[in-house]
Amino acid sequence: MGPTPTRLLASLSSSSSSQQLRLASALLLRNQSPRLHFRNRFGAMASVSVTTPAQGDGASQSAPQSTQAKAHQQHTGKRPFPGGGHKGRPAKMKKKAKKVKVTEGSHEEVLLMDVQNLMAAYKISDDGAVTKEEEPPLPEQGTEIEVDVVEVSSTGDGLAKQKGSDRIYVVPFTVPGDRVKVKVYRHLEQEGYTMTDFIEVVAPSPLRDDSRIQCKYFTKCSGCQFQMLDYSDQLRLKRDIVVKAYQNFSGLPSEVVPEILETIGSPLQYGYRTKLTPHFDGPPGAKRRGNTKAHEKMPPFGFTPKTSRAVLDIEECPIGTEAVNLGLKAERARLAVEYGKYTKGATILLRETTKRVPKNEETTNKEADSSVPDGILPHPVVSETSSFTEYKSCITNHNATSVEYIDHFMFTNPAGFFFQNNNSILAPFTDYIRQHILPPSSLAAAPGARPIRTLIDAYSGSGLFTITQSALFPGGSIGIDIADKSIDYARRNAVLNGLNEKQCRFIAADAPELFKNVKSYDPDETVVVLDPPRKGCDESFLTQLLDFAPTRVVYVSCNVHTQARDVGFLVRGQKSVEPVSASAAAAALGSSSGVGNASLTGERGNNNNEPVQNESLNGQIKTRKSRGPVRYEIESIRGFDFFPQTGHVEGVAVLNRVDS
């Protein structure tokens, strides 16, 4: 038997935030036995079973719904047939439903957290008393209803309520204040919300202006969510997404999280995407394996729509660059002729590449067309500046080399590999990192502070931060990435930008292996830049980062929710760090290259009889104490809008080591 409401709230009140308490109270109102999920003081997810007042100590109650039936509900959004089995089949013959796994920081978890917080806010009155009204039956799937949008979730979808009901409805393409007609297509009864398809606006919000919409596929294509909003409102909503990420996923009390700074916008709000990947399906009725049937007519070629799995045919994409849209047009024309050759579906790469020619080199468009490398489409888009001419073309070959410029920096990359897809924001973005990668003067002038000399760029890719920030670090910068080919291009990019190996070097290895290669770097003089994939950093890597204990960390992320989780881990910190033994350090240094002569010896000799490490770097002796507990504090958090018109936001968090 689960705890009573009083016992549950008492158990949480000493260690949980007010937000967790509100969530607990809200969940107690549900007429079932839910599991309350919350973060413990270590930042890990925990859960407890909860019984409602009607099911409390010794109260008679009906048999709980089976795990099998719950899994069926969660997976399909439909109520199971009586008896637990499918219609016409005994329950004992029913195949066991798979448990739905929600990935931490995923779209599903982020949406669920927003829904639960909204439910809690509506179910608790101003004086803290829990209110409960008779809940009307859920509308049948396929029913069209009107709902009022009250909030935008961190996924970019609207969260709405129907008059007389506490049910939360998830509605795409809406903003707070909209009254809209929707079609119900799935109830998630355990989670307490319902998924719907947008039909039309009944009464628009003051925030909505549909004349702003520049795409004829908006509300059909799933790519954009915010085209009806003024750009300043988009930036405000994206700041709110970052705020909620740290409230919901960091596990930190509000007093240790600084005020989230305003989101920095993109110079281009349309025509900014330098990469698109449209696709088409295989022939209708074709076998999944061994199919020999080809398309009999040109298939729809474009993107996945919001409401189905069938491909939505797209002729142009307004957020794509002009060169990419020319590539889309050319690929559509090719497919219209060659569709009969395809027995399977395919995804087509459209990647912009740039050729920059100084004005003192006379180059005509004809010469530019004849000089572009293989894989680049002809007839590039031409733009002029006072000092050079740029020719932008579209690559469709994954193995071709794409070229991008960020200010005066030049980057080459395999076209099929990752590189940021909004070139217009990269100059202000890398400049922001440049302005904040070193500590402010107040910290730099603190007693005992040493100037930062070295940069470690984890998840470096082809060298974006390692190269653009290298001029700030007299001790050099080092980048690491698991992809050998990315590291090959990073080394090439360093040479293209006039950097030698002492200034900038790269290692091909998984990020956790990084710290085996930087034993000679003094953490008191080192800043680490993190730019992991959407899943964030794993605990092993973060633990090694705490062991290394750099004086400063700059965490860049395309998923502010996993970023908040990882930052919470670093702020909570860990127990004391053991000093590195002389033999281990010497062995590590002996296997690393390009760092210079270095040695570490463990001695005792300060006034407090504390262990110290004497470190020799390039002939300079530096003494460093063995550290006690290591943790970080947050200096600043800010969002960057890499993808205008969408619900995505990039996050930059700057952290400093706490030396106490």
MOSULUR-V974091 format. One record per pair of residues at least 4 apart in sequence whose ideal C-beta (glycine too) atoms are under 7 Angstrom apart, sorted by the first residue. I is the first residue (numbers start at 1). GAP is how many residues later the second one is. D is the distance in Angstrom with one decimal. If there is no record, write none. Layout:
# MOSULUR-V974091
i:gap:d
I:GAP:D
I:GAP:D
This chain:
# MOSULUR-V974091
i:gap:d
1:50:6.7
2:31:6.3
2:47:4.0
2:48:5.3
2:49:4.1
3:4:4.0
3:5:4.6
3:8:6.9
3:47:7.0
4:4:6.9
4:47:7.0
4:52:4.9
4:53:5.7
5:4:6.3
5:23:4.7
5:48:6.0
6:4:6.2
7:4:6.2
8:4:6.5
8:16:5.9
8:40:6.9
8:42:5.9
9:4:6.0
9:12:6.6
9:15:6.0
12:4:4.1
12:8:6.1
12:9:6.0
12:12:5.8
13:8:6.6
15:26:5.9
16:4:3.9
16:5:5.9
16:22:6.2
17:236:6.7
18:4:6.4
19:4:6.5
19:98:6.9
19:228:6.5
20:4:6.4
20:18:4.8
21:4:6.5
22:4:6.3
22:98:4.1
22:102:5.6
23:4:6.3
23:93:5.7
23:94:6.9
23:97:4.8
24:4:6.6
24:12:5.6
25:95:6.8
25:99:5.8
25:105:5.4
26:93:5.1
26:94:3.7
26:97:4.5
26:98:6.6
27:7:5.2
27:9:5.3
27:23:5.9
28:22:6.1
28:24:5.9
29:94:5.6
29:101:6.0
29:103:5.3
30:4:5.6
30:22:6.7
30:162:6.9
31:21:6.3
33:16:6.1
33:17:6.6
33:18:5.6
33:22:6.7
33:31:5.7
34:16:5.7
35:12:4.5
35:13:6.9
35:14:5.7
36:11:6.2
36:12:5.3
36:14:5.1
37:8:6.0
37:10:4.7
38:8:6.0
39:4:5.8
39:5:6.7
39:6:6.0
39:212:4.1
40:4:5.6
40:6:4.8
42:530:6.9
43:208:3.9
43:522:6.8
43:525:4.9
43:526:5.6
43:529:6.1
51:4:4.0
51:5:6.1
54:5:6.4
55:4:5.8
55:6:4.7
65:4:5.1
65:5:5.6
66:4:6.9
66:18:5.8
67:4:6.2
68:4:6.5
68:16:6.0
68:28:6.4
68:29:5.9
69:4:6.5
69:11:4.6
69:15:5.6
70:4:6.2
70:120:6.1
71:4:6.0
71:26:3.9
71:28:5.6
72:4:6.0
72:8:4.8
72:25:4.8
73:4:7.0
73:6:6.7
73:7:6.9
73:116:5.2
73:117:6.3
74:26:5.1
74:114:6.6
74:116:5.4
75:22:5.7
75:23:6.9
75:25:5.4
77:109:3.4
77:110:5.0
77:111:5.8
80:4:6.0
81:4:6.2
81:5:6.1
81:6:5.0
83:8:4.8
84:7:4.1
84:10:6.5
85:4:4.8
85:5:5.6
85:6:3.9
85:8:6.6
85:9:4.2
86:8:6.1
89:4:5.2
89:5:6.3
102:4:6.2
102:6:4.9
102:7:5.0
103:6:6.8
104:5:6.2
105:4:6.3
105:144:6.9
105:430:6.9
105:431:6.4
105:454:5.8
105:456:4.4
105:457:3.8
105:460:6.4
106:4:6.9
107:4:6.2
107:48:5.5
108:4:6.2
109:4:6.4
110:4:6.7
110:44:4.9
110:45:5.8
110:451:5.5
111:4:6.3
111:42:5.6
111:44:5.0
111:59:6.8
112:4:6.2
112:79:5.6
113:4:6.4
113:135:4.7
114:4:6.3
114:39:4.3
114:40:5.7
114:45:6.6
114:130:6.8
115:4:6.3
115:44:6.6
115:53:5.0
115:76:6.7
115:77:6.4
115:78:4.6
116:4:6.4
117:4:6.4
118:4:6.5
118:33:6.0
118:41:5.6
118:50:5.9
119:4:5.9
119:47:7.0
119:49:6.2
119:73:5.8
120:4:6.2
122:44:6.2
123:7:6.4
123:8:6.4
123:43:6.5
124:4:6.4
124:6:6.1
125:4:5.1
125:6:5.3
135:30:6.4
135:31:6.2
136:28:6.1
136:29:5.5
138:29:6.9
138:49:5.5
139:4:4.0
139:6:5.5
139:45:5.1
141:43:5.6
141:44:6.0
141:45:6.8
142:41:6.6
142:42:6.7
143:41:5.0
144:37:5.9
144:39:5.3
144:55:6.5
145:17:6.1
145:37:6.3
145:39:6.6
146:33:6.2
146:35:5.5
146:56:5.8
147:13:3.8
147:14:6.3
147:15:5.0
147:22:4.9
147:24:6.5
147:33:6.3
147:35:5.9
148:12:5.8
148:13:5.9
148:31:5.3
149:9:4.1
149:10:7.0
149:11:4.5
149:22:6.2
149:25:4.5
149:26:6.5
149:27:5.6
149:28:6.7
149:29:4.4
149:31:6.6
150:9:6.2
150:10:6.5
150:11:6.0
150:26:6.0
151:8:4.6
151:25:5.9
152:4:6.9
152:6:5.8
152:23:6.4
152:24:6.3
152:85:5.6
153:4:5.1
153:6:5.4
154:87:4.6
154:90:5.5
154:91:6.8
155:492:5.9
156:69:3.8
156:70:7.0
156:490:6.4
156:491:2.3
157:13:5.1
157:14:6.4
157:15:5.0
158:13:4.4
158:16:3.4
158:17:6.6
158:20:6.8
159:9:5.6
159:11:6.4
160:9:4.5
160:11:5.0
161:4:6.6
161:7:6.7
161:8:7.0
162:5:6.3
162:7:6.7
167:27:6.1
168:24:6.5
168:25:4.2
169:13:6.6
169:24:6.9
169:25:5.0
169:27:5.3
170:23:5.8
170:24:6.9
170:25:5.3
170:26:6.4
171:9:6.1
171:11:5.4
171:25:5.3
171:27:5.9
172:26:5.3
172:53:6.7
172:134:5.6
173:25:4.7
173:46:4.7
173:52:6.4
174:4:4.6
174:6:5.6
174:24:6.7
175:30:5.0
175:32:4.8
175:33:5.6
175:53:6.7
175:54:6.2
176:29:6.1
176:31:6.8
177:28:2.9
177:29:5.9
177:30:6.0
178:23:6.0
178:26:6.2
178:27:4.5
178:30:6.2
179:23:4.5
179:24:4.1
180:18:6.4
180:20:6.8
180:21:5.4
180:22:5.9
181:18:4.4
181:19:5.1
181:21:5.6
182:14:3.8
182:15:6.3
182:16:6.0
182:17:5.8
183:13:6.1
183:14:4.5
183:16:5.9
184:10:5.9
184:12:5.4
185:10:5.8
185:11:6.4
185:12:5.9
186:8:6.9
186:9:4.4
187:7:5.0
188:5:5.7
188:6:7.0
197:110:5.0
198:21:5.7
204:4:4.3
207:22:6.1
207:26:5.7
208:20:4.8
209:19:6.2
210:18:5.4
212:15:6.2
212:16:5.8
213:5:5.0
213:14:4.5
213:15:5.8
214:13:6.5
214:56:6.0
214:104:4.7
215:9:6.5
215:12:6.3
215:103:4.8
217:4:4.1
217:95:6.5
217:97:6.3
218:6:6.1
218:9:5.2
220:85:5.3
220:86:6.6
220:92:5.9
221:82:5.5
221:84:6.2
221:91:5.7
221:93:6.9
222:82:5.9
222:83:6.2
222:84:4.3
223:80:6.1
223:423:6.9
224:95:6.7
224:421:4.2
224:422:5.5
225:421:5.8
225:422:5.0
226:8:4.9
226:419:5.2
226:420:6.7
226:421:6.9
227:418:5.0
229:4:4.5
229:5:5.1
231:4:6.6
231:34:6.5
231:38:5.6
231:413:6.8
232:4:6.5
233:4:6.4
234:4:6.4
234:410:6.6
235:4:6.6
235:28:4.5
235:30:5.4
235:406:6.2
236:4:6.7
237:4:6.7
238:4:7.0
238:25:4.6
238:401:5.3
238:403:5.9
238:411:4.1
239:4:6.4
239:21:5.9
239:23:6.1
239:24:4.8
239:400:5.9
240:4:6.3
241:4:6.4
241:319:6.6
241:408:5.4
242:4:6.9
242:18:5.0
242:318:5.1
242:395:6.5
242:397:4.6
242:407:6.3
242:409:5.8
243:4:6.4
243:17:5.0
244:4:5.7
245:4:5.6
245:315:4.2
245:316:4.7
245:319:4.4
246:4:4.6
246:6:7.0
246:11:5.1
246:318:4.6
246:391:6.9
249:312:4.9
249:315:4.2
249:316:4.8
250:7:6.7
250:314:4.2
250:315:6.6
250:317:6.0
250:318:3.7
251:317:4.5
252:4:5.2
252:5:5.5
252:316:5.0
252:319:5.8
256:315:6.2
256:378:6.9
257:377:6.2
258:376:5.7
258:378:6.2
258:379:6.6
260:377:5.2
261:375:6.2
261:376:6.7
261:377:4.0
263:376:3.9
263:377:6.8
263:378:5.7
263:386:6.4
264:164:6.7
264:168:6.9
264:374:6.6
264:376:5.1
264:377:6.8
265:376:5.1
266:6:6.0
266:156:6.0
266:158:5.9
266:159:4.6
266:375:5.0
266:376:6.8
266:378:5.1
267:157:4.5
267:158:6.4
268:4:4.0
268:156:4.2
269:375:4.2
269:376:6.9
270:48:5.1
270:49:5.7
271:48:7.0
271:50:5.6
271:51:6.4
272:47:6.3
272:49:6.8
272:150:4.7
272:152:5.2
272:372:6.8
273:46:5.0
273:47:4.7
273:48:6.4
273:51:6.6
273:148:5.3
273:149:6.6
274:47:5.6
274:50:6.5
274:77:6.8
274:78:4.0
274:147:5.3
274:149:5.4
275:75:6.7
275:76:5.0
275:146:4.7
276:41:6.0
276:44:5.2
276:48:5.4
276:52:6.7
276:74:4.5
277:70:5.4
277:71:6.8
277:72:6.0
277:73:7.0
278:23:5.8
278:24:5.2
278:25:6.1
278:36:6.3
278:50:6.4
278:70:5.6
279:32:6.6
279:66:6.4
279:67:6.5
279:68:4.1
279:69:6.8
280:19:4.4
280:20:6.4
280:21:4.6
280:31:5.8
280:65:5.6
280:66:6.4
281:18:6.0
281:30:5.5
281:64:4.4
282:4:4.7
282:9:6.8
282:61:6.9
282:62:4.8
282:63:4.3
283:10:5.1
283:11:6.2
283:12:4.9
283:60:6.7
286:5:4.3
286:7:5.0
286:57:6.8
287:4:4.3
291:52:5.2
291:53:6.9
292:51:6.1
293:50:6.3
294:46:5.1
294:47:6.7
294:48:6.2
294:49:5.2
295:4:5.6
295:44:4.4
295:45:6.1
295:47:5.5
297:42:6.8
298:37:6.0
298:38:5.0
298:41:4.6
299:40:6.4
300:11:4.3
300:12:6.7
300:13:3.9
301:10:7.0
301:12:6.1
301:31:5.8
301:34:5.7
302:9:5.7
302:10:5.0
302:11:5.0
302:12:3.0
303:9:5.7
303:11:5.7
304:5:6.8
304:7:6.8
304:8:6.9
305:5:6.9
305:7:4.1
316:9:5.2
316:12:6.6
317:8:6.4
317:11:6.8
319:326:5.9
320:4:4.1
320:5:5.0
321:4:7.0
321:31:5.3
322:4:6.4
322:59:4.8
323:4:6.6
323:29:4.7
323:57:6.8
323:58:4.8
323:69:4.2
323:70:5.8
323:71:5.0
324:4:6.5
324:26:4.9
324:28:5.4
324:70:5.6
325:4:6.5
326:4:6.4
326:55:7.0
326:68:6.1
327:4:6.3
327:23:4.4
327:50:5.8
327:67:2.9
327:69:6.6
328:4:6.4
328:22:5.9
329:4:6.6
330:4:6.4
330:47:5.7
331:4:6.2
331:17:5.3
331:65:6.7
332:4:6.4
334:4:5.8
335:4:5.5
342:4:6.5
348:48:6.3
349:47:5.5
349:49:5.6
349:66:6.3
349:67:6.0
350:44:5.5
350:46:6.5
351:43:6.9
351:44:4.5
351:51:5.2
351:64:4.4
352:40:5.7
352:42:6.0
353:23:5.9
353:40:5.7
353:42:5.2
353:49:4.3
353:50:5.1
354:36:5.5
354:38:5.2
354:49:5.3
354:50:6.1
354:51:6.0
355:13:6.7
355:17:6.6
355:36:4.4
355:48:6.8
356:32:5.2
356:34:5.2
356:49:5.7
357:4:5.3
357:6:4.8
357:31:6.0
357:32:5.0
358:29:6.6
358:30:5.1
359:28:5.7
359:29:5.9
359:30:6.8
363:4:5.1
363:5:5.6
363:26:6.8
364:4:7.0
365:4:6.3
365:17:6.4
366:4:6.6
367:4:6.0
368:4:6.8
368:12:6.3
368:23:4.7
369:9:4.9
369:10:6.5
372:4:4.3
372:8:7.0
372:21:5.9
373:27:7.0
374:26:6.9
375:20:5.3
375:21:6.7
375:22:3.5
375:25:3.3
376:17:4.3
376:19:5.5
376:24:6.9
377:16:5.4
377:17:5.0
380:11:4.0
380:12:5.5
380:13:4.2
381:11:4.5
382:7:6.5
382:9:5.8
383:7:4.8
384:5:5.5
395:5:4.8
395:7:5.6
395:20:4.5
397:18:6.3
398:17:5.8
398:18:3.2
399:15:6.5
399:17:6.9
400:15:4.7
401:11:5.2
401:13:6.7
401:14:6.8
402:11:5.3
402:13:4.5
403:7:6.8
403:9:5.5
404:7:5.0
404:15:6.7
404:19:5.8
405:4:6.8
405:5:5.7
406:5:6.8
406:20:4.6
406:21:5.6
406:24:6.0
406:62:6.5
407:20:5.2
409:58:6.2
409:59:5.6
409:88:5.7
410:86:5.1
410:87:6.3
411:51:6.0
411:82:5.4
412:77:5.7
412:80:6.1
412:81:6.0
412:84:6.9
413:4:5.6
413:6:4.8
413:49:4.8
413:76:5.6
414:71:5.9
414:75:6.7
417:68:6.9
417:69:6.1
418:43:6.3
419:43:6.7
420:6:5.9
420:222:6.8
422:220:4.8
422:221:6.8
425:4:5.3
425:215:6.5
425:217:5.9
426:4:5.9
427:4:6.3
428:4:6.3
429:4:6.8
429:211:5.7
430:4:6.3
430:38:4.5
431:4:6.4
432:4:6.3
432:220:6.9
433:4:5.5
433:32:6.5
433:36:6.4
433:121:6.4
434:35:6.0
434:38:6.9
436:118:6.8
436:218:5.3
437:32:5.7
437:35:6.6
437:90:5.7
437:117:5.6
438:14:5.7
438:34:6.3
439:4:3.8
439:5:5.0
439:113:6.0
439:217:6.7
440:4:6.9
441:4:5.8
443:6:6.4
443:213:6.5
444:5:5.8
445:4:6.8
450:74:5.0
450:75:5.3
451:74:6.7
452:73:5.5
452:74:6.7
452:75:5.3
452:99:6.6
452:100:6.6
453:20:6.1
453:21:5.4
453:22:3.4
453:72:4.4
454:19:5.5
454:21:4.0
454:22:6.0
454:23:6.9
454:67:5.2
454:71:6.1
454:72:4.7
455:11:6.9
455:14:5.9
455:18:4.7
455:22:3.8
455:72:5.7
455:74:6.7
456:22:5.6
456:58:6.8
456:62:5.9
456:65:6.8
456:70:6.1
456:72:4.6
457:8:4.8
457:9:4.2
457:20:6.4
457:21:6.9
457:22:4.2
457:72:4.8
458:22:5.9
458:53:4.9
458:56:5.7
458:70:6.4
458:71:6.8
458:72:5.2
459:22:6.2
459:52:5.9
459:71:6.6
459:72:4.8
459:73:5.0
460:5:6.8
460:6:5.2
460:19:3.0
460:20:5.8
460:21:4.9
460:30:6.2
460:46:6.6
461:20:5.6
461:25:5.2
462:24:5.2
462:27:4.4
462:28:4.8
462:31:5.8
463:4:4.4
463:16:5.5
463:27:3.7
463:30:4.9
463:31:6.3
463:43:6.8
464:4:6.3
465:4:5.4
465:64:4.9
465:66:6.8
466:4:6.4
466:11:4.9
466:13:3.7
466:24:6.8
466:38:5.7
467:26:5.9
467:27:6.0
467:30:5.6
467:32:6.6
467:37:6.2
469:8:6.6
470:7:4.7
470:29:5.8
470:33:5.5
470:34:4.9
473:4:5.2
475:50:6.7
476:26:5.6
476:27:5.6
476:28:6.7
476:29:6.9
477:27:5.2
478:27:5.5
478:29:6.7
478:40:6.5
479:11:5.8
479:27:4.6
480:27:4.7
480:29:5.8
480:31:6.3
480:34:4.7
481:5:4.8
481:6:5.5
481:27:6.7
482:27:6.8
482:28:4.8
483:4:6.8
484:4:6.4
484:24:4.7
485:4:6.6
486:4:6.2
487:4:6.5
487:19:4.8
487:21:4.1
488:4:6.6
489:4:6.1
490:4:6.6
490:16:4.5
491:4:6.9
491:15:5.4
492:4:6.3
493:4:6.2
494:5:4.3
494:10:4.5
499:4:4.5
499:5:4.2
501:4:4.9
501:93:5.4
505:89:5.2
507:10:5.4
509:4:3.9
509:5:6.9
511:30:5.5
512:28:5.6
512:29:4.9
512:32:6.1
513:4:6.9
514:4:6.4
515:29:4.8
515:33:5.1
516:72:6.2
517:75:5.3
519:61:6.8
519:66:5.4
519:69:4.1
519:70:5.8
520:69:5.4
520:72:6.7
520:75:4.8
520:78:4.1
520:97:6.4
521:5:5.0
522:4:6.4
522:93:6.4
522:95:6.7
522:100:6.2
522:102:6.8
523:25:5.6
523:26:4.9
523:27:4.8
523:28:6.3
524:27:5.5
524:100:6.4
526:24:4.5
526:25:6.6
527:23:6.1
527:24:6.9
527:25:4.2
527:27:6.6
528:17:6.7
528:22:4.6
528:25:5.1
529:25:4.9
529:27:6.8
530:7:6.5
530:23:6.7
530:25:4.6
530:26:6.7
531:25:4.3
532:4:5.5
532:5:5.1
532:25:6.8
534:24:5.8
534:25:4.3
534:28:6.7
535:27:6.2
536:21:6.9
536:23:6.5
536:26:3.1
536:27:6.4
536:29:6.3
536:30:5.0
537:4:4.7
537:5:5.2
537:29:5.0
539:4:6.1
540:4:6.6
541:4:6.4
542:4:6.5
542:24:6.1
542:27:5.1
542:28:6.5
543:4:6.5
543:31:6.7
544:4:6.4
546:24:6.9
546:27:6.5
546:28:4.8
546:84:5.0
547:30:5.5
549:28:6.2
549:78:5.8
549:81:4.7
549:108:6.0
550:107:6.9
551:106:5.1
552:103:7.0
552:104:5.7
553:17:6.8
553:79:6.4
553:102:4.4
554:98:6.9
554:100:5.5
555:8:5.9
555:11:6.9
555:12:6.2
555:98:4.5
555:100:6.9
556:96:5.5
557:5:6.7
557:6:3.6
557:93:6.9
557:94:4.9
558:92:5.6
559:4:6.3
560:4:6.1
560:89:6.2
560:91:3.9
561:4:6.9
562:4:6.3
563:4:6.1
563:88:5.0
563:90:6.2
564:4:6.3
565:4:6.9
566:4:6.7
567:4:6.2
567:67:6.6
567:86:5.3
567:88:6.9
568:4:6.3
570:62:4.5
570:85:6.1
571:60:6.2
571:61:5.5
571:62:6.6
571:63:6.5
572:59:6.4
573:56:5.9
573:57:5.4
573:58:2.4
573:59:6.9
574:55:6.8
574:56:6.1
575:54:5.9
576:51:6.8
576:52:5.0
576:53:5.6
577:50:4.5
577:53:5.6
579:23:5.8
579:32:5.2
579:34:5.7
579:47:3.9
580:4:5.8
580:5:4.7
580:20:6.2
580:33:6.8
581:4:6.6
581:21:6.3
582:4:6.0
582:18:5.7
582:19:4.7
582:20:5.4
583:4:6.3
584:4:6.3
585:4:6.1
585:15:3.9
586:4:6.2
586:13:6.2
586:14:7.0
587:4:6.8
588:4:6.6
589:9:5.2
589:10:7.0
596:21:6.7
596:22:4.4
597:21:6.4
598:18:5.9
598:19:5.2
599:17:5.0
600:13:5.6
600:15:5.2
601:13:5.2
602:9:6.5
602:11:6.1
603:9:5.9
603:11:6.0
604:5:6.0
604:7:6.2
605:7:6.3
606:4:5.6
606:6:5.8
610:15:5.7
610:16:6.6
611:15:4.1
612:11:5.4
612:12:6.7
612:13:5.5
612:14:6.9
613:11:5.0
613:13:6.8
614:7:6.1
614:9:5.4
615:7:4.9
615:9:6.2
616:4:6.9
616:5:5.4
617:5:6.7
630:27:6.8
631:27:5.3
632:23:4.1
632:24:6.4
632:25:5.7
632:26:6.4
633:22:6.7
633:23:5.7
633:25:5.4
634:19:6.3
634:21:5.7
635:19:4.4
635:20:6.4
635:21:5.6
636:18:4.9
637:14:6.7
637:16:4.8
638:14:5.3
639:10:4.4
639:11:6.6
639:12:5.6
640:10:4.3
640:12:6.5
641:8:6.3
642:6:6.8
642:8:4.8
643:5:4.3
